[in-house]
Amino acid sequence: MKVDSLTHASGAVRKVKRLGRGPGSGTGKTAGRGHKGQRSRSGKKIHPSFEGGQMRLVRRLPKRGFTNLFRKTYQIVNLRDLEGWDEETVVNAESLAERRLVRKSTDPVKILGEGEVDRPVKVSVHKVSEAARQKIEAAGGSVEVISG
């Protein structure tokens, strides 16, 4: 068997129905679109939410909610992520980005208190939870909150 001798399975490929090619084809004149109206025209595109001129459901329902334009989102790091760090290393946005614990070093970072710290660590981030601060200071580390 060669590649040029391969064929489709029988019944797998149908002939294309040629529309609007005279009365003998069976789909002449209106080409299977019925008579007149929006759906018979070429380029017919009716939006799924169109309800025949009636006010759409989306527009009938009231708006809900509020988006705060001034909301600040923090990248979150837990204390358990800092367990294997050396004592000399300063935990900041750049060092966290190097270890891929945060996405960008430019976005603000918040440390949360899930997990334990076994050695003194110097932390310099934008926000620290109270539980995380207590655990870091109990281990002999220091916390510096930077503005940003």
Residue pairs with C-beta under 8 A, 6 or more apart in sequence:
17 27
18 25
18 27
19 25
19 27
19 31
19 32
20 27
20 28
20 29
20 30
20 31
21 27
21 28
22 28
23 29
30 40
33 39
33 40
34 40
38 44
38 46
39 46
49 56
49 57
49 58
50 56
51 57
72 108
73 107
73 108
74 107
74 108
74 109
74 110
74 126
74 127
75 96
75 102
75 103
75 104
75 107
75 108
75 109
75 110
76 109
76 110
76 112
77 96
77 101
77 102
77 109
77 110
77 111
77 112
77 125
78 111
78 112
78 113
78 114
78 115
79 111
79 112
79 113
79 114
79 115
79 116
79 117
79 132
79 135
79 136
80 114
80 115
80 116
81 101
81 115
82 91
82 115
82 117
82 121
83 115
83 116
83 117
83 118
85 91
85 119
85 121
87 119
87 120
87 121
89 95
89 121
89 122
90 122
90 123
90 124
91 111
91 121
91 122
91 123
91 124
91 125
92 109
92 123
92 124
92 125
93 102
93 105
93 106
93 107
93 108
93 109
93 125
93 126
94 105
96 102
96 105
96 109
97 103
97 104
97 105
102 109
108 125
108 126
108 127
108 148
109 125
109 126
109 127
110 125
110 126
110 127
110 128
110 129
111 123
111 125
111 127
111 128
111 129
111 132
111 136
112 129
112 131
112 132
113 129
113 130
113 131
113 132
113 133
113 134
113 135
116 135
117 135
117 136
117 139
117 141
118 139
119 139
119 140
119 141
120 139
120 140
120 141
120 142
121 136
121 139
121 141
122 141
122 142
122 144
123 136
123 141
123 142
123 143
123 144
124 144
124 146
125 145
125 146
126 145
126 146
126 147
126 148
127 145
128 136
128 143
128 145
132 143
133 143
136 142
136 143
137 143
